[in-house]
Amino acid sequence: MSAEIRKLMVVVDEIHREMGREISPPTRRAAAVAVIANPFAGRYVEDLTELMDIGAELGGLLGRRAVEALGVAPSAIESYGKAAMVGENGELEHAAAILHPKLGAPLRQAVEKGAALVPSSKKRGGPGQVLDIPLGHKDAAYVRSHFDGMEVQINDAPRADEILVAVAVTDSGRPLPRVGGLTTAEVKGEDGLR
C-alpha cells in the first residue's frame, strides 16, 4: 500500500550572515515534508510492515524533492537527516517504523552515497508543533561542522490520525564552524565514521 498523502511541503533555509559576518557561499538547508494518513491511528497493530513500506516510498520522494530544492547535483549534498511526528492517535513506534527499516536506502540513492547513519528524531505532537530534524554528514559521522538541525512546522499538521514525515539535506555545514573534528577534506566515507 502506498502513502495516503494529504500535503507536501518543501522549504529552503539560507543563512547569509551570522554574528555580523558574511557567509559565502551561504549555508543552505532544504527540507521536504509529507503529511500522511496513519493507517494504524487509534489502534494497536503488531505488524507494522505497511508503515515500513511507506517509509521506503517517502525516503525516495522526499529525498529527491529536498535535493531538487537546493538546485545542486545529488553528489553535492553533504548532510542529511530525517524525522517524524505522529498525531495524538498514533504511537512513537509508528514513526520508528517509517523512519528506520526502509527509508534510509532510497534517501541514500537520492544523495548518491551516504555511508553514515541518517540522524533521526521522532515525537508525538499536534497541528503547528515544531519538528526538529537532526543533521549529520552523510558519509562521516565525525565531521563536527555538520552536526546541525533544521526545524519544520505545518500549521494544520499533524492531525490526530496523521504522521508528518520530513527529510532534510544540506550542501554545507554550519555557518562559522570552529569546534574541531574531522574536516570534509579528510572524509574517506568508507565506514560511516571517518
C-alpha positions in Angstrom: 0.0 0.0 0.0 1.3 3.5 -0.8 1.2 6.5 1.4 -2.1 8.5 1.5 -0.5 11.9 1.2 -2.6 14.9 2.2 0.1 17.6 1.8 3.6 18.0 0.6 5.8 21.0 1.6 9.4 21.9 0.6 11.3 24.7 2.3 14.8 26.1 1.8 16.7 27.9 4.5 19.7 30.1 3.5 22.0 31.8 6.1 23.8 34.7 4.5 25.1 36.4 7.7 26.0 35.2 11.2 27.4 37.2 14.1 27.9 40.1 11.7 30.0 38.0 9.3 29.1 37.2 5.7 28.6 33.5 4.9 29.8 32.9 1.4 28.6 30.8 -0.1 25.5 30.8 2.2 24.7 27.8 4.4 21.7 26.1 2.7 19.4 23.6 4.1 16.3 22.1 2.4 13.5 20.0 4.0 10.8 18.1 2.2 7.8 17.2 4.3 4.9 14.9 3.8 1.7 14.8 5.8 0.2 11.3 5.5 -2.7 9.3 6.9 -1.7 7.0 9.7 -3.3 3.7 8.8 -3.0 2.4 12.4 -4.2 5.5 14.2 -6.1 4.7 17.4 -5.4 1.0 17.5 -2.6 -1.4 18.3 -1.3 -3.4 15.3 1.5 -5.9 15.8 2.8 -6.0 12.2 4.0 -2.5 11.0 5.2 -3.6 7.6 2.8 -1.3 5.9 4.4 1.7 7.6 7.9 0.4 6.8 7.0 0.2 3.1 5.6 3.7 3.3 9.0 4.8 4.7 10.7 3.4 1.6 8.4 5.3 -0.7 8.8 8.6 1.2 12.6 8.2 1.5 13.0 8.5 -2.2 10.2 11.0 -2.8 11.3 13.4 0.0 15.0 12.9 -0.6 14.7 13.8 -4.3 12.5 16.8 -3.6 14.9 18.2 -1.0 17.9 17.8 -3.3 16.0 19.4 -6.2 15.0 22.4 -3.9 18.7 23.2 -3.4 19.3 23.0 -7.1 22.5 21.0 -6.8 23.7 17.6 -8.0 22.9 14.8 -5.6 26.6 14.3 -5.1 26.9 17.9 -3.8 24.8 17.1 -0.7 26.9 17.0 2.4 24.4 16.3 5.3 21.1 14.6 5.8 18.6 13.8 8.5 15.1 12.5 9.0 12.3 13.0 11.5 8.6 12.1 12.0 5.8 13.4 14.3 2.7 11.3 14.9 -0.6 12.8 15.8 -2.2 12.1 19.2 -3.8 8.9 18.0 -0.5 7.4 16.8 2.3 5.9 18.7 6.1 6.6 18.5 6.6 3.1 17.1 4.6 4.2 14.0 7.2 7.0 13.5 10.0 4.5 14.0 8.5 2.1 11.5 8.5 4.8 8.9 12.0 6.1 9.6 14.2 3.2 10.3 13.9 -0.1 8.4 13.5 1.1 4.9 13.6 4.9 4.5 17.4 5.2 4.5 18.3 3.3 1.4 16.1 5.4 -1.0 17.3 8.6 0.7 20.9 7.5 0.2 20.2 6.9 -3.5 18.8 10.4 -3.7 22.0 11.9 -2.3 24.4 9.5 -4.1 26.1 7.6 -1.2 25.5 8.1 2.5 27.9 5.8 4.4 26.9 7.3 7.8 23.7 6.6 9.7 21.0 9.1 9.0 20.3 11.1 12.2 16.7 10.9 13.2 14.1 12.1 15.7 10.5 11.2 16.5 7.8 12.7 18.6 4.1 12.9 19.2 2.5 16.3 18.5 -0.3 18.2 17.1 -1.0 20.8 14.4 1.5 23.6 14.2 4.1 22.0 16.5 7.7 22.3 15.5 9.6 19.1 14.4 13.4 19.2 14.7 15.3 17.3 12.0 18.8 16.5 13.2 21.5 16.7 10.6 24.9 15.0 10.2 27.5 14.5 7.4 26.2 11.8 5.0 29.5 9.9 4.8 31.4 10.6 8.0 29.7 10.9 11.4 32.9 12.5 12.9 32.6 15.7 10.9 31.5 18.0 13.7 31.0 21.0 11.4 27.9 19.2 10.1 26.3 18.5 13.5 23.2 20.7 12.8 19.5 20.7 12.6 16.5 22.2 10.8 13.0 23.0 12.1 9.9 22.5 10.1 6.3 23.3 11.0 3.0 23.0 9.3 0.1 24.9 10.7 -2.5 22.2 10.2 -0.5 19.0 10.7 -0.2 16.5 12.0 -3.9 16.0 12.8 -4.7 13.2 15.3 -4.8 10.5 12.7 -1.8 11.7 10.7 2.0 11.4 10.6 4.3 14.3 9.5 7.4 12.8 7.9 10.4 15.0 7.0 13.8 14.7 5.3 16.4 17.4 5.3 19.6 17.9 3.3 22.4 20.5 3.1 25.1 21.4 0.8 27.4 22.6 3.6 28.0 22.5 7.3 27.0 25.1 10.0 28.0 28.7 9.4 31.3 29.6 11.0 32.3 26.1 12.3 35.2 26.1 14.7 34.8 23.2 17.2 37.4 20.9 15.6 36.9 17.4 14.5 37.3 15.7 11.1 37.2 18.1 8.2 35.3 17.5 4.9 38.7 17.3 3.2 39.6 14.4 5.4 36.5 12.3 4.8 37.1 8.8 3.4 33.4 7.8 3.5 34.1 4.1 3.9 32.9 3.2 7.4 30.4 5.9 8.0 32.5 7.4 10.8 35.6 9.0 9.0 
